[in-house]
């Protein structure tokens, strides 16, 4: 059995940092992810006047329920979508003028539905360039609350940011959602909010959040299920191999663990216990059609092993992957074609035909960590694959190449 320790979840770490900053008291986060995204989030909190102390294996955050500890700040969000969407929302609950900017990559990613929702709640929010994108300025004077309607069909992070804001408002929030992608990520948000003392209920498409505030606590961050997908896919791809990830079991918060169900449908052996998940190769991968709307971050992982299946692999309902760090659907299609694989695409789908990829070839990463990590799996059975920007994995898994290489070399 090959046991692999996966870094903490990016999604859980980012939410925990927001909740800890908003809570009454000092929160300790155990095993948080240490990466460019989460370091950028912590740096942003410090710029806003929150006290964040980092030590190996634990981060300590002194909460400020009244909002940022400064009345004027400039925050650089780097490439982090959670930083760029969550921190302006957190700042809106305080008092002062807070300016936010981000990398060129993050500036291209949409923010409009969240900006519109905050303005509907009375927040004075102004974009400094293209409407609905960074940079932006928040002239904060607290948030009264109320009812609003939100389209979260591009990103569930819009809904998550507003849900986490709810307990900090004077009167609470009622959020009615017209469309929603990646719903399991919202379930992470709700579970974590409740763990920090919030009261939130869902009634059909409406989320009702009470103005309870948050209470500090010690919170353990589970391993990142999206990151684990690359090791699980590798285990399914390589005959005679298996991979076990401790800390991801039946009680895991992250919906992306459902990727192992896709591998099971393709023929891999999957065992999920209370404390761990194991994937074993059976030597066969079957083609399939799968809707990945709820686990779209793992779409590139599946695309990367699809050519080795015995039939076509069709991935549907993944339009939102076009507005991630790059257009992931086109990036996967382009790189697979570069490897000689036949691929068809549409607005929200990709179909990959069987046929062993041919090397050597350089993968165009588009600066996207998930493209690198996914095609590292393809490289296990395709000699000569290289990457034009292998270092962009620092966004979520700085040690990826060492850990993945060690797994690949293990008999």
Secondary structure, 3 states (H helix, E strand, C coil): CCECCCCECHHHHHHHHHHHHHEECEEEEECCCCCHHHHHHHHHHHHCCCEEEEECCEEEEECCCCCCCCCEEEEECCCCHHHHHHHHHHHHCCEEEEEEECCHHHHHCCCHHHHHHHHHCCCEEEECCCCCCCCEEEEEECCCCEEEEEEECCCHHHHHHHHHHHCCCCCCEEEEEEEECCHHHHHHHHHHHHHCCCCEEEECCEEEECCCCEECCEEECCECHHHHHHHHHHHHHCCCCEEEEECCCCCCCCHHHHHHHHHHHHCCEEEECCCEEEEECCCCCCCEEEECHHHHHHHHHHHHHHCCCCCCEEEECCHHHHHCCCCHHHHHHHHHHHCCCCEEECCCCEEECCCCCCCCEEECCCCCHHHHHHHHHHHCCCCCEEECCHHHHHHCCCCHHHHHHHHHHCC
